[in-house]
Amino acid sequence: MGFTDWVKGVFGREEDDSSYDVEACGRCGIEYPTDVMTPSGAVFFCNECLIKKKKEDEDLERQRAQAAKTAVIHYKCGTCKFAFKRKEEFDIKICPNCGGTNFFAEGKSFR
């Protein structure tokens, strides 16, 4: 066994060892070895797509929380019949049109 046989034997094993499992990412579709993929249910995600998916989920949750904060209450003045709306956090003391205190809430909506 000579030096070239030894080199072919050592480095040839790396080339022949292509029997690893490959799985396509459920988001980008690029194929990666299964051992570097992260399973999420029946779908596998690569690390980049997993980070992007988590960030999108956090953004969606933040948007839902923001939508819950921006509840708007519709009011109507009993004196001048003026209809107006204000954020739920805004404390109403008088009608912005006539200054009367005879107003009531008609309902709530979300922006």
Secondary structure, 3 states (H helix, E strand, C coil): CCHHHHHHHHHHHHHHCCCCCEEECCCCCCEEEHHHCEEECCEEECHHHHHHHHHHHHHHHHHHHHHHHCEEEEEEECCCCCEEEEECCCCCCCCCCCCCCCEEEEEEEEC
